[in-house]
Amino acid sequence: MKINVFITSVVILFQQSLMAQNYIWPTNAGHYLSSSFGEYRDGHFHSGIDIKTNYRTGYPVFAIADGYVWRIRSSPFGYGKAIYLKLDDGNFAVYGHLDDFARTLNARVKTEQTNSRRYQTDIYFHENEYRVSQGDTIAYTGETGTKHPHLHFEIRDENNRVINPLNTNLTITDYTIPTIKAIAVVPLAPAARVNGLPLYRVFPANYIHKKLFAIGDTVVVVGKVGIEIKTHDTVRGLPNHYNPYGIRMTVDDSLFFQVQYDSFDFAESHFINTDRDYQLFKNGFGHFHRLWFEDYSKDLRFYSQSPGNGLLQLPPGKHQIKIEVYDRYMNTSTVNFTVYGDTSFRSSIEKIKRTEKGWSLTVNTEEPESTNVFAKIVNSAGVFKSPVPLDTFIQNSAEIRVAFSETQRNPGDIYAITLRKKSSRQPESFFINPDIKSTKLGSSPETVFIHSPHAFLSKIIFDQAPNTTPTFFMQTSSDIVTIPVYALSPTEYISGSPSLNSLKSCIAFEWRYNKLPENIVRIPVDFTTLTPGEMHQKISGDSSLFVQFPVNSVYDTLICWINQRVVQDNCPDPIVSKIYTLNPADQPLRSDIELQVNLPPGIDHPEQLGIYQMDGDTWEFLGNQWSPDRSALKAGSDKLGSIAVLRDSAPPNISAVFPGNGGRFHAGDIIYLSAIVKDDLSGIKDDTSIAVTLDGRPLIAEYNAPKDHVRYKISGNLAPGAHLLRITATDQANNTSTESSTFSVY
C-alpha cells in the first residue's frame, strides 16, 4: 500500500497545474488509442497519442480550448496535414495526419500552394489572426503522412516541450495491468559477468497471480550491471500495445531507479536509443526499457524522479529486486526476483587424461574447497542427455581432481563439466569431445565481434566441437595478451573483454584450438576508437569508403571497424560496389555521420547511382550527391550497418489511376483524381517529383509518401465530355515514367 501511495503522489505533484485545464477531447471518433505517449519510433520518442478513427477518415477535429491557429503544415511525410493551435493558457495543441482543414483554413492553404506551385506548405499565422473557440471544427481526421487512418494529437507547453496528454483532464478508460514479458541483465564493464558470462542474459517472465510476475532462473552478477525490462500496457478488448506510464525498481526495499513518461524536449528525443536497449532490439529481442542511464542522458526529463542512475554494483550476497510497471491510471504489475552478488570466479582444466575406464581431470580454481563439480553428457548443441557419476572426487586447497567412467556415451556425445560456487551458484562450464581423432576440423570456424556497452568480445563458432576449450590472444604493437575464454556450448565460445583503451593498439586477435599441432585462426584488425567530443575519420581497407564522424556523433566510447565483401555475380541486387559494413551495427549513433564512396572513372549513367544502406532485408536510399570532381558519391546516415552503391535504372511504377483509361463516369462520382506511384529503390523524393495535369492544366496534387498515394480533390464537377489525365513521376535516380488516362464524363 505504501508503494502505491508513493507512485500516486508523484503523479499528482506533476499534474496539479495540468489537471486544472478544461480541455475537450479532440475528436468525436472515440476515446480509444492506437499509440501512447513515449513509445518507440525509429530514432525518436512518440510525442503524443494516436486516437483511433475506426479505420475511417473524415471525423471532425475540435479545438480543445480557446486560442488561435499558430501554424499549418502540409507534407508528404511526418505529420502530413497538421494544425498547431496556440491556446490561451499558453500551451500548444497539435493535430496530425489530417484529411482536410476547415473551409477558411483550407482556402488559405490552397492560396499558398498556388503561389508556391507545390503541395508542401508551412504557414505561420500572426497572433489572433485566426481565432478559434473551444469546440470549433478546425479540420477532419485522415491518414496523410501515414499508412492508416488515425488522429495524432499532442500538447506542448509554452517552451514547445511535449506533455503527455493524459496528464491533463483528457482521459481514457483503462482497468488493465501492464504485461511484463522478460528481464534482461547487461554487463556494463569489461570484468562484469552475468551467470558467469560477459554477455547480456534475457530471462522470460511468467505471470503468477494477482498482478505478480516472476522469473524462474537464478541470476548471479559480478561487477557493474544494468537491469532492463520488456513490458507493455494494454487496454481490455484492444489489440494494441502501449508504452507504460512509469517503471520503478527497488533493490533490497530501497528505491533505486524510476522512469516516468511525463514530458520531454525535442532535443532529447534521440535518447530513445539509450532509454530502450538498441542492441537487444537490433538482435531481435524487441524493446527493453533500460532501468539505468549514463551521464550523457542524465538530464532526460523522464528520469527526474529517479534517486540515481540505476547502475548496479552489488556486494556479495543475496539481493531482492522488485520492479513495478504502471500505466497512467495506476494499474500496476510487479515482478520480483533474486540476484546474487559475487566476486570473480575463474577456473581452468589443467590436465585431461584418458584412463583405462574413462577420464581423469585436474581442475584449477580460485576457491577449490567451496566449489561443486558436476558432469553430464550433452549433444553437440549442449542439450542435456544424461548425468555422469563421478568415480573419484578429491578436493583440497590447491586443486580439484575428478575421474569418471566412459559409459552411456554414444558417438558424437560430449562431456560437460560444470563448476559452481557453493555460496552464489555462479557457474562455469567446460566441454570435452572425445571423438576428435584429427587435430584439424572440417572447415574454418566462424568468428564475430560483439560490442556491448563498455565491453568488446570475440565469439568463435565451430562446425564440430573442439576437444577442449580454445584459447584466445590479443596482439598489440608491443605485446601478446591472453584473454579469458568462456564456453557457451560445445561448439561456441566467447572471449572476455580487454579494456576499450587497449584496443587502440590492437593489431590482431588469435583463437587457438586442438593442440599438437595447434590450429590458429588469426584475425587482423584495424580499429578506430570513437570518443564523444572529438571528430573522427574511418577509411575502408581498399580506401574506397570514407566515413566522417562529427563531434558528438557517438554517445560513449565506441570501437569502430569496417568489413568489406565483394558482391557475387548471381546477386539479384544492382550493386556496383563492394558491400561495406560499418561496425558495430547494433550500437546507436547520437547524430548523423557522413559517407563518401569513391568510384572508378568512366562509369556508365552515373545519375542512376546512389549510396544505400541495408534496413532489415531491403536497401534504403541515403543520397546521391556527387563530389565536385565527380569521382565520389556522398550521403549521410543516422546509423551504422551495411552500405553499398546501387544502380537504379527502373522508373517509378504508376498504377491504379482513377478515373481509369477508357472509362465513362458520372460527374458526381469523381471526387478525387488519384493514383499509386511507387518506386522500389531510390524512391520518390517529395511532391515536386510528381506532376499531374488534367487536359494540359497543371494540378497541385497531394502526395502521401507512406502509402505511395497521389490524389487531387475536384472542386465542383468535371465538365461533360472527354478528359485527359496525365501523371509523371521521377525517382531520385532521375528515372521518369508517365501514365495517361483518357476518360469521359456525363
Rosetta blueprint (number, residue, H / E / L):
1 M L
2 K H
3 I H
4 N H
5 V H
6 F H
7 I H
8 T H
9 S H
10 V H
11 V H
12 I H
13 L H
14 F H
15 Q H
16 Q L
17 S L
18 L H
19 M H
20 A H
21 Q L
22 N L
23 Y L
24 I L
25 W L
26 P L
27 T E
28 N L
29 A L
30 G L
31 H L
32 Y L
33 L E
34 S E
35 S E
36 S L
37 F L
38 G L
39 E L
40 Y E
41 R E
42 D L
43 G L
44 H E
45 F E
46 H L
47 S L
48 G L
49 I E
50 D E
51 I E
52 K E
53 T L
54 N L
55 Y L
56 R L
57 T L
58 G L
59 Y L
60 P E
61 V E
62 F E
63 A L
64 I L
65 A L
66 D L
67 G E
68 Y E
69 V E
70 W E
71 R E
72 I E
73 R E
74 S E
75 S L
76 P L
77 F L
78 G L
79 Y L
80 G L
81 K E
82 A E
83 I E
84 Y E
85 L E
86 K E
87 L E
88 D L
89 D L
90 G L
91 N L
92 F E
93 A E
94 V E
95 Y E
96 G E
97 H E
98 L E
99 D E
100 D E
101 F E
102 A L
103 R H
104 T H
105 L H
106 N H
107 A H
108 R H
109 V H
110 K H
111 T H
112 E H
113 Q H
114 T H
115 N H
116 S H
117 R L
118 R L
119 Y L
120 Q L
121 T E
122 D E
123 I E
124 Y E
125 F L
126 H L
127 E L
128 N L
129 E L
130 Y L
131 R E
132 V E
133 S L
134 Q L
135 G L
136 D L
137 T E
138 I E
139 A E
140 Y E
141 T E
142 G E
143 E L
144 T L
145 G L
146 T L
147 K L
148 H L
149 P L
150 H E
151 L E
152 H E
153 F E
154 E E
155 I E
156 R E
157 D L
158 E L
159 N L
160 N L
161 R L
162 V E
163 I E
164 N L
165 P H
166 L H
167 N H
168 T L
169 N L
170 L L
171 T L
172 I L
173 T L
174 D L
175 Y L
176 T L
177 I L
178 P L
179 T E
180 I E
181 K E
182 A E
183 I E
184 A E
185 V E
186 V E
187 P E
188 L L
189 A L
190 P L
191 A L
192 A L
193 R E
194 V E
195 N L
196 G L
197 L E
198 P L
199 L L
200 Y L
201 R E
202 V E
203 F E
204 P E
205 A E
206 N E
207 Y E
208 I E
209 H E
210 K L
211 K L
212 L E
213 F E
214 A E
215 I E
216 G L
217 D L
218 T L
219 V E
220 V E
221 V E
222 V E
223 G L
224 K L
225 V E
226 G E
227 I E
228 E E
229 I E
230 K E
231 T E
232 H E
233 D E
234 T L
235 V L
236 R L
237 G L
238 L L
239 P L
240 N L
241 H L
242 Y E
243 N L
244 P L
245 Y L
246 G E
247 I E
248 R E
249 M E
250 T E
251 V E
252 D L
253 D L
254 S E
255 L E
256 F E
257 F E
258 Q E
259 V E
260 Q E
261 Y L
262 D L
263 S E
264 F E
265 D L
266 F H
267 A H
268 E H
269 S H
270 H H
271 F H
272 I H
273 N H
274 T H
275 D H
276 R E
277 D L
278 Y H
279 Q H
280 L H
281 F H
282 K H
283 N L
284 G L
285 F L
286 G L
287 H L
288 F L
289 H E
290 R E
291 L L
292 W L
293 F L
294 E L
295 D H
296 Y H
297 S H
298 K L
299 D L
300 L L
301 R H
302 F H
303 Y H
304 S L
305 Q L
306 S L
307 P L
308 G L
309 N L
310 G L
311 L L
312 L E
313 Q L
314 L L
315 P L
316 P L
317 G E
318 K E
319 H E
320 Q E
321 I E
322 K E
323 I E
324 E E
325 V E
326 Y E
327 D L
328 R L
329 Y L
330 M L
331 N L
332 T E
333 S E
334 T E
335 V E
336 N E
337 F E
338 T E
339 V E
340 Y E
341 G E
342 D E
343 T L
344 S L
345 F L
346 R L
347 S E
348 S E
349 I E
350 E E
351 K E
352 I E
353 K E
354 R E
355 T L
356 E L
357 K L
358 G E
359 W E
360 S E
361 L E
362 T E
363 V E
364 N E
365 T E
366 E L
367 E L
368 P H
369 E H
370 S H
371 T E
372 N E
373 V E
374 F E
375 A E
376 K E
377 I E
378 V E
379 N L
380 S L
381 A L
382 G L
383 V L
384 F E
385 K E
386 S E
387 P E
388 V L
389 P L
390 L L
391 D L
392 T E
393 F E
394 I E
395 Q E
396 N L
397 S L
398 A L
399 E L
400 I E
401 R E
402 V E
403 A E
404 F E
405 S E
406 E L
407 T L
408 Q L
409 R L
410 N L
411 P L
412 G L
413 D L
414 I E
415 Y E
416 A E
417 I E
418 T E
419 L E
420 R E
421 K E
422 K L
423 S L
424 S L
425 R L
426 Q L
427 P E
428 E E
429 S E
430 F E
431 F E
432 I E
433 N L
434 P L
435 D L
436 I L
437 K L
438 S L
439 T L
440 K L
441 L L
442 G L
443 S L
444 S L
445 P L
446 E E
447 T E
448 V E
449 F E
450 I E
451 H E
452 S E
453 P L
454 H L
455 A E
456 F E
457 L E
458 S E
459 K E
460 I E
461 I E
462 F L
463 D L
464 Q L
465 A L
466 P L
467 N L
468 T L
469 T L
470 P L
471 T E
472 F E
473 F E
474 M E
475 Q E
476 T E
477 S L
478 S L
479 D L
480 I E
481 V E
482 T E
483 I E
484 P L
485 V E
486 Y E
487 A E
488 L E
489 S E
490 P L
491 T L
492 E E
493 Y E
494 I E
495 S E
496 G L
497 S L
498 P L
499 S L
500 L H
501 N H
502 S H
503 L H
504 K H
505 S H
506 C E
507 I E
508 A E
509 F E
510 E E
511 W E
512 R E
513 Y E
514 N L
515 K L
516 L L
517 P L
518 E L
519 N E
520 I E
521 V E
522 R E
523 I E
524 P E
525 V L
526 D L
527 F L
528 T E
529 T E
530 L E
531 T L
532 P L
533 G L
534 E L
535 M L
536 H E
537 Q E
538 K E
539 I E
540 S L
541 G L
542 D L
543 S L
544 S L
545 L E
546 F E
547 V E
548 Q E
549 F E
550 P L
551 V L
552 N L
553 S L
554 V L
555 Y L
556 D L
557 T L
558 L E
559 I E
560 C E
561 W E
562 I E
563 N E
564 Q E
565 R E
566 V L
567 V L
568 Q L
569 D L
570 N L
571 C L
572 P L
573 D L
574 P L
575 I E
576 V L
577 S L
578 K L
579 I E
580 Y E
581 T E
582 L E
583 N E
584 P L
585 A L
586 D L
587 Q L
588 P L
589 L L
590 R L
591 S L
592 D L
593 I E
594 E E
595 L E
596 Q E
597 V E
598 N E
599 L L
600 P L
601 P L
602 G L
603 I L
604 D L
605 H L
606 P H
607 E H
608 Q H
609 L E
610 G E
611 I E
612 Y E
613 Q E
614 M E
615 D E
616 G L
617 D L
618 T E
619 W E
620 E E
621 F E
622 L E
623 G E
624 N L
625 Q E
626 W E
627 S L
628 P L
629 D L
630 R L
631 S L
632 A E
633 L E
634 K E
635 A E
636 G E
637 S E
638 D L
639 K L
640 L L
641 G E
642 S E
643 I E
644 A E
645 V E
646 L E
647 R E
648 D L
649 S L
650 A L
651 P L
652 P L
653 N E
654 I E
655 S E
656 A E
657 V E
658 F E
659 P L
660 G L
661 N L
662 G L
663 G L
664 R E
665 F E
666 H L
667 A H
668 G H
669 D H
670 I L
671 I L
672 Y E
673 L E
674 S E
675 A E
676 I E
677 V E
678 K E
679 D L
680 D L
681 L L
682 S L
683 G L
684 I L
685 K L
686 D L
687 D H
688 T H
689 S H
690 I E
691 A E
692 V E
693 T E
694 L E
695 D L
696 G L
697 R E
698 P E
699 L E
700 I L
701 A L
702 E E
703 Y E
704 N E
705 A H
706 P H
707 K H
708 D L
709 H E
710 V E
711 R E
712 Y E
713 K E
714 I L
715 S L
716 G L
717 N L
718 L L
719 A L
720 P L
721 G E
722 A E
723 H E
724 L E
725 L E
726 R E
727 I E
728 T E
729 A E
730 T E
731 D L
732 Q L
733 A L
734 N L
735 N L
736 T E
737 S E
738 T E
739 E E
740 S E
741 S E
742 T E
743 F E
744 S E
745 V E
746 Y L
